[in-house]
Amino acid sequence: MTLHLPDAHGALRAYEPRTEPLALTPGAPFTSRTVFSAAHVVADPYADTTPDSPAAVDWDATLAFRRHLWSHGLGVAEAMDTAQRGMGLDWAGAAELIRRSAAEAKAAGGRIACGVGTDQLTGPANLTEVRAAYEEQLAVVEESGAQAILMASRALAAAARGPEDYLEVYGHLLRQAAEPVILHWLGPMFDPALEGYWGSSDLDAATDTFLDVIAAHPDKVDGIKVSLLDAQREIDLRRRLPKGVRCYTGDDFHYPELIAGDEQGFSHALLGIFDPLGPLAAQAVRVLDTGDREGFRTLLDPTVELSRHLFQAPTRFYKTGVVFLAWLAGLQSHFTMVGGLQSARSLPHFARAYELADTLGLFPDPKLAEERMRNLLSLYGVDR
């Protein structure tokens, strides 16, 4: 049945929903790339909360979504930006999420890495306090048995006077880390408070400092996650990494070409867009495992338009589209988010996200997705 979807100019356009999904089933573990999906949290829709309240999480649905990702061979990057760290999920909630997900990963045989930050600091902090906050979170992740991802810190960005402070803080953390970690460079397009990270707004100078941190402790760095939405900069950076240190792309605009790679190397993946794309992304990587880069690109290139739509400015609100698609796909029963963030995108944005995802065949039950989209349209006053 025809849906009438609103566009950015307030007009309605007719759209004929797809009737059959792609056939996407679990398969063998990946052999050529290490791939993480940064997974979202599912809010408890029955909790009596406000946007300023501590997060109310539906733990059963949240862990079920992680089992969905593991079943397709993806690793889970837990308690990251996609899980609304600093945007509804506080440190107490993140710590519980880490412990629960790590235990679930052990039971399911799934790979997991968890974000380590400083978001328990709610006001101005000095470098000693920043370091102590990182240490507290690192201990929680290591005690859970998960790999650590050292995330960029708003508090460190505010407290650091220059590159030397980043070298000191990160050097201290890497020396005490029990196992090699992933370093995460998140750009200001994802979080404006991270402007000037690594001691400079000049990205060339910041890159040099970042590489200095890695060069001083290559045995403690499994890899780096780069989220700057600049494909050439990522390529240049990965070519300068010490041998054995991986590059995990976090570029939700250019991921097919970066993962496919070139004659000088390739990127692994740690991506928010692999939350809604999980089964399709897994199928594409298995094609790549056979050496078929063209087949990989054929599967994954058409998804970029959807990713660019979800991650359009303000980029930090991409999480709303991710949860919206999980609801349409039947992977959760409602479209409610921690902190009320379901209000962060417009109806035309949702309509276009539905159309792009449906065209790709991402919904296991297209009829259910159509019914839920129709309900949303009706809620907004679109009755035909």
C-alpha positions in Angstrom: 0.0 0.0 0.0 1.2 3.5 -0.8 2.6 5.6 1.9 2.6 9.4 1.7 5.9 10.7 3.1 6.7 14.3 3.9 9.7 16.0 2.3 11.8 18.8 3.6 9.6 21.4 2.0 6.4 20.2 3.6 5.0 18.4 0.6 3.8 14.8 0.6 5.2 12.3 -1.9 3.9 8.8 -2.7 6.2 5.8 -1.9 5.5 2.2 -2.5 7.1 0.1 0.2 9.2 -2.9 -0.6 7.5 -6.3 0.0 10.5 -8.6 0.4 13.6 -8.1 2.6 17.1 -9.0 1.7 18.0 -12.6 2.7 20.6 -11.9 5.4 21.5 -14.8 7.6 24.4 -15.5 10.1 27.5 -17.0 8.7 31.1 -17.9 9.4 33.4 -15.6 11.5 35.3 -12.9 9.6 38.8 -13.6 8.5 40.1 -10.5 6.8 38.8 -7.7 9.0 38.0 -7.0 12.6 34.6 -5.3 12.7 32.8 -3.7 15.7 29.3 -2.2 15.7 28.9 0.6 18.2 25.6 -0.4 19.7 22.7 1.7 21.0 20.9 1.3 24.3 17.1 0.6 24.4 15.2 2.9 26.8 12.6 1.6 29.2 9.4 3.1 27.7 7.4 2.6 30.9 9.8 4.5 33.2 8.5 7.7 34.7 11.5 9.9 33.8 12.4 13.3 32.5 15.3 14.3 30.1 17.4 15.2 33.1 16.8 12.0 35.0 19.3 9.1 35.1 18.8 6.8 32.2 16.1 4.2 32.4 17.3 1.3 30.3 15.4 -1.8 29.2 18.2 -4.3 29.9 16.5 -7.3 28.3 16.0 -5.5 25.0 19.4 -3.9 25.1 21.2 -7.2 25.6 19.0 -8.9 23.0 20.1 -6.4 20.5 23.8 -7.2 21.2 23.0 -10.9 20.7 21.6 -10.0 17.4 24.9 -8.3 16.4 27.0 -11.2 17.7 24.9 -13.7 15.8 26.0 -12.1 12.6 29.7 -12.2 13.6 30.1 -8.5 14.5 31.9 -7.4 17.6 30.1 -5.0 20.0 31.7 -1.6 20.9 29.9 -1.0 24.1 29.2 2.2 26.0 30.4 4.4 23.2 28.9 7.6 21.7 26.1 5.5 20.0 25.0 4.4 23.5 24.4 8.1 24.3 27.5 8.5 26.5 27.3 12.1 27.7 23.9 12.5 26.0 21.5 10.8 28.5 23.6 7.9 29.7 25.7 8.9 32.7 28.7 7.0 34.1 26.6 4.9 36.6 24.5 3.7 33.7 27.5 3.1 31.5 29.2 1.1 34.2 26.2 -1.1 34.6 25.9 -1.5 30.8 29.6 -2.5 30.6 29.2 -5.1 33.3 26.0 -6.6 31.9 27.2 -6.6 28.2 30.6 -8.1 29.1 28.9 -10.9 31.0 26.5 -11.5 28.1 29.4 -11.5 25.6 31.2 -14.2 27.6 28.0 -16.3 27.6 27.4 -15.8 23.9 31.0 -16.1 22.8 30.9 -12.6 21.3 33.7 -10.1 21.0 33.3 -6.9 23.1 35.3 -3.7 23.7 34.1 -1.0 26.0 34.5 2.8 26.2 36.6 4.3 28.9 36.1 8.0 29.5 35.8 10.7 32.2 32.1 11.5 32.1 31.7 11.0 35.9 33.3 14.5 36.1 30.4 16.9 35.9 32.3 20.2 36.4 35.7 21.7 35.8 38.5 19.3 36.6 42.3 19.4 36.7 44.6 16.9 35.1 45.0 14.8 38.2 41.2 14.5 38.5 41.0 13.6 34.7 43.6 10.9 35.1 41.8 9.5 38.2 38.5 9.4 36.3 40.0 7.5 33.4 41.6 5.1 35.9 38.3 4.4 37.6 36.6 3.6 34.3 39.6 1.5 33.0 39.4 -0.6 36.1 35.7 -1.3 35.5 36.2 -2.4 31.9 39.3 -4.6 32.7 37.5 -6.2 35.7 34.6 -7.1 33.3 37.0 -8.9 31.0 36.4 -6.6 28.0 38.9 -4.8 25.9 39.3 -1.1 26.7 38.7 1.7 24.3 40.2 5.0 25.6 37.7 7.6 24.4 38.3 11.3 24.0 37.6 13.3 27.1 35.7 16.6 27.3 37.3 17.2 30.6 40.8 16.6 29.2 40.1 18.9 26.3 39.1 21.6 28.8 42.0 21.1 31.2 44.9 20.5 28.8 47.2 23.4 28.1 48.9 21.8 25.1 50.2 18.5 23.6 52.4 17.7 26.5 49.4 17.2 28.8 47.9 14.7 26.4 51.2 12.9 26.2 51.4 12.7 30.0 47.8 11.5 30.6 47.7 9.0 27.8 51.2 7.7 28.6 50.2 7.1 32.2 47.1 5.2 31.2 48.8 3.1 28.6 51.6 2.1 31.0 49.1 0.7 33.5 46.7 -0.9 31.0 46.7 -4.7 31.4 46.1 -5.4 27.7 46.4 -3.4 24.5 43.7 -0.8 24.1 42.0 1.0 21.2 42.6 4.8 21.2 39.6 6.8 20.0 39.9 10.1 18.3 36.4 11.6 18.0 36.2 14.8 16.0 34.2 18.0 17.0 31.5 17.2 14.4 30.4 14.4 16.8 31.1 16.4 20.0 31.8 20.2 19.8 33.4 20.0 23.2 36.3 18.1 21.7 37.6 20.9 19.5 41.4 21.2 19.7 41.9 17.6 20.9 45.5 16.4 21.2 46.5 20.0 21.9 45.7 21.8 18.6 42.9 22.7 16.3 45.4 22.2 13.5 44.7 18.6 12.5 48.2 18.1 11.2 49.7 19.1 14.5 47.1 17.1 16.4 47.9 14.0 14.3 51.6 14.3 15.2 50.8 14.3 18.9 48.4 11.4 18.5 51.2 9.4 16.7 53.7 10.4 19.4 51.4 8.8 22.0 51.3 5.6 20.0 55.0 5.5 19.1 55.9 5.7 22.8 53.7 2.7 23.7 53.1 0.6 20.6 52.9 -2.6 22.6 49.9 -1.2 24.5 47.9 0.0 21.5 45.9 -2.6 19.6 44.6 0.0 17.3 43.1 3.4 16.8 39.6 4.5 16.0 39.4 7.6 13.9 36.1 9.6 13.6 37.0 12.7 11.6 34.9 12.1 8.5 38.0 12.8 6.4 38.9 9.7 4.3 42.3 10.9 3.0 43.4 12.0 6.5 42.6 8.5 7.8 44.5 6.8 5.0 47.5 9.1 5.6 47.3 8.3 9.3 47.0 4.6 9.0 50.1 4.5 6.7 52.1 6.1 9.5 51.1 3.7 12.2 53.7 1.4 13.8 53.6 -2.2 12.5 50.9 -4.2 14.2 48.8 -1.2 15.2 45.4 -1.4 13.5 43.3 1.4 12.1 39.6 1.0 12.9 37.6 3.4 10.7 34.9 5.4 12.4 34.1 7.3 9.2 30.4 6.9 8.6 30.7 8.7 5.3 33.5 6.7 3.5 33.6 3.3 5.2 33.3 1.1 2.1 36.4 2.4 0.5 38.4 2.6 3.7 37.6 -1.0 4.7 38.2 -2.3 1.2 41.6 -0.6 1.3 44.3 -0.2 -1.4 47.6 -1.7 -2.2 49.2 -0.1 0.9 46.7 -1.2 3.5 43.1 -1.1 4.8 41.0 -0.1 7.8 39.2 -2.4 10.1 35.9 -1.0 11.4 34.3 0.4 14.5 31.2 2.1 13.3 27.9 3.5 14.5 26.3 2.9 11.2 26.9 -0.8 11.6 24.2 -0.8 14.3 21.4 -0.6 11.7 23.5 -2.2 8.9 24.8 -5.1 11.0 23.5 -8.1 9.0 24.2 -6.5 5.6 27.6 -5.3 6.7 28.5 -8.8 7.9 27.5 -10.3 4.6 29.6 -7.7 2.7 32.7 -8.5 4.9 32.3 -12.2 4.3 32.4 -11.4 0.5 35.6 -9.4 1.2 37.0 -12.4 3.1 37.1 -14.2 -0.3 39.2 -11.5 -1.8 36.3 -10.0 -3.8 36.7 -6.3 -3.1 34.3 -5.4 -6.0 31.6 -7.6 -4.6 32.1 -6.1 -1.1 31.7 -2.6 -2.6 28.6 -3.7 -4.6 26.9 -4.6 -1.4 28.1 -1.8 0.8 28.3 1.3 -1.4 24.5 1.7 -1.8 24.3 2.0 2.0 26.3 5.2 2.1 23.4 7.5 1.2 21.5 6.2 4.2 24.5 6.7 6.5 25.1 10.2 5.3 21.5 11.0 5.9 21.5 9.6 9.5 24.8 11.4 10.2 24.0 14.8 8.7 24.6 17.8 10.8 24.1 18.1 13.7 26.0 14.8 13.5 25.7 14.0 17.2 22.0 13.3 16.7 22.6 10.4 14.4 21.6 8.2 17.4 18.0 9.1 16.9 17.9 7.6 13.4 19.7 4.5 14.6 17.1 3.8 17.2 14.3 4.7 14.8 15.5 2.1 12.3 15.8 -0.5 15.1 12.2 0.1 16.0 11.1 -0.2 12.4 13.1 -3.4 12.0 11.3 -5.0 14.9 14.5 -5.2 17.0 12.7 -3.2 19.8 9.1 -2.6 20.6 9.0 1.2 20.7 10.6 4.4 19.6 11.6 5.9 22.9 15.1 7.0 23.8 17.1 7.8 26.8 16.8 11.5 27.5 13.9 12.0 25.2 16.3 12.1 22.2 13.6 10.7 19.9 12.6 14.3 19.4 16.1 15.3 18.0 15.2 14.7 14.3 12.2 15.9 12.2 9.4 13.9 10.5 10.9 14.5 7.0 14.2 13.1 8.3 12.5 10.0 9.6 10.5 9.6 6.4 13.7 9.7 4.3 15.5 7.3 6.6 12.6 4.9 6.3 12.6 5.2 2.5 16.3 4.6 2.1 16.4 1.7 4.6 13.4 0.0 3.0 14.9 0.4 -0.5 18.0 -1.4 0.7 15.9 -4.2 2.1 17.1 -3.7 5.7 13.8 -4.5 7.4 13.3 -8.3 8.1 9.5 -7.7 8.0 8.8 -4.9 5.5 5.1 -5.0 6.5 5.8 -4.4 10.1 8.1 -1.5 9.2 5.4 0.0 7.0 2.8 -0.3 9.7 5.1 1.4 12.2 6.0 4.1 9.8 2.3 4.6 9.1 1.6 4.9 12.9 4.4 7.5 13.2 2.9 9.5 10.3 -0.5 9.4 11.9 1.0 10.6 15.2 2.4 13.7 13.4 -1.0 14.3 11.7 -0.3 12.7 8.3 -3.5 10.7 7.8 -3.2 9.4 4.2 
